[in-house]
């Protein structure tokens, strides 16, 4: 198994779940400052994107 494949796959899964949370919350409530769901969705999206980028860097080396 190539080095960096696991972070890339893990990041893709986390990014997908973060995107789903953001879309579900925006459809249901809109954007409210007091809700924690938009923050959690954005955090998952960011962490997932970071894993994908770092895993891709490892795959290209």
N, C-alpha and C positions, 0 to 999 in steps of 0.2 A: 504494500500500500504506500502510495506516495506521501511524503511529508507535506502537511498543509491541507490535505483533503478533508480531514475531520473538522478543523475549524471552519472551512468553507461550507461544508454541509450543515454544521451546527448553526453557523451564522445565517444561512439561508432559511433554516427552520425558524429561528428566533425572529428574523426580519419579517417573515410571512405572518407569524402570530402577532407581531406588533402592528403590522399593516391591517390585519383583520380587526384588532381591537380599536384602532383609530377609525376605521370605516364604520364599524358598528356604533361607536359612540357618537360620531358626527351625524349619522342618520337618526339616531335616537334622541339626542339631546341638543345638538348644535354645539357651539363652543361656549362653555361657561368656565369662568376662572376658578370657581370653587370645586369643580369636579376633579377627582384624582385620576380618572380613567384616561383622559387625554395625555396626562403626564406619563402614566405607565406605558401607554402605547408608543409614545415618542421615545421613551427610554429603551424599550424593546427594539424599536426600529433602529435606533442608533447603535446599540450593542450588536445587533445582527449585522448591520452594515460594516461595523468595525471588524467583526470576525470574518466576514466575506473578504474584505480587503486584505487583511493580514494573511488569511489562508491562501489567497491568490498570489500574494508576494512569495510565500513559501513554495507554492507549486511552480513558480517560474524560475526559481533558483536551481 
